[in-house]
Amino acid sequence: GVKMLEFKSLSVSKNKKEILQDVSFSVKPHTITAIIGKNASGKSTLISCLTGESKYKGSIFFSDDDISLMSLKQRSRLVSLLPQTLPAVPITVEKLVEMGRNPYTDIGKRLSQKDKEQIEKAIENAGITDIRHKKLTEISGGERQKAYIAMVISQNTRVIALDEPTTYMDVQAEKTFMSLILELKEKHKKTLLVVMHNLSAAVEIADNILLLDEGKVKKFGKTEDILKSRTIEEVFGVTQHECEFDGEKRIIFR
């Protein structure tokens, strides 16, 4: 099948310590890949290589083009990032969503009709029409999350990377968020790379799982194959159970 993103022998060292070692895997279009692993296994570093924040050895290809040869602007038309911390800056929700169009406009240039349409669509899709004129400092954490998601939607990249976006969410917000990730894949045809903490949620929404262990790929593959291999249990020291909630089968780890 078509590969959208390909990571080839990616290695990262910081202060002589190897954080990622020889990481290779590829991502198909319109899939969700969950990146899991214990703390300090290199998950966030992997995302920062994709966004160009971390220097790395090896290569990352986007549809056969090496991203290290692209300008920041070119790259930000292909890959957008929802970071771990979403700062409450004193700008309006609408202004934040407009910032998603930065890769397409020149400094000081006005937003085009197309930009405006993308912004409107994003605000509508994220369900934040009623708070668009409020400042990020005046709204709840869950609403702020939606505002940042709208910014990412307005950036309109084919790949979206999310770095542990649910760390500070309550259960309800997390559920909403998971359904939004699925919607981005199904309705908006996005390709998603999501660093995840919650193992049960990861195996529920991901098509593929990359399991990192001390900077190396312990296992990569289809979610059902990963579950069959029981590697998650081994790495995390947990047991997987199949349960039924409201008539739906779910995998939980204890």
VENHU-V234343 format. One record per helix or strand of 3 or more residues. SS is the DSSP state (helix for helix, strand for strand). FROM is the first residue (numbers start at 1). TO is the last residue. If there is no record, write none. Layout:
ss=SS from=FROM to=TO
ss=SS from=FROM to=TO
This chain:
ss=strand from=3 to=14
ss=strand from=17 to=28
ss=strand from=32 to=36
ss=helix from=43 to=50
ss=strand from=57 to=62
ss=helix from=67 to=69
ss=helix from=72 to=75
ss=strand from=79 to=82
ss=helix from=93 to=99
ss=helix from=102 to=104
ss=helix from=113 to=125
ss=helix from=129 to=131
ss=helix from=136 to=138
ss=helix from=141 to=155
ss=strand from=159 to=163
ss=helix from=171 to=186
ss=strand from=191 to=195
ss=helix from=199 to=205
ss=strand from=208 to=213
ss=strand from=216 to=222
ss=helix from=223 to=229
ss=helix from=231 to=236
ss=strand from=240 to=245
ss=strand from=248 to=253
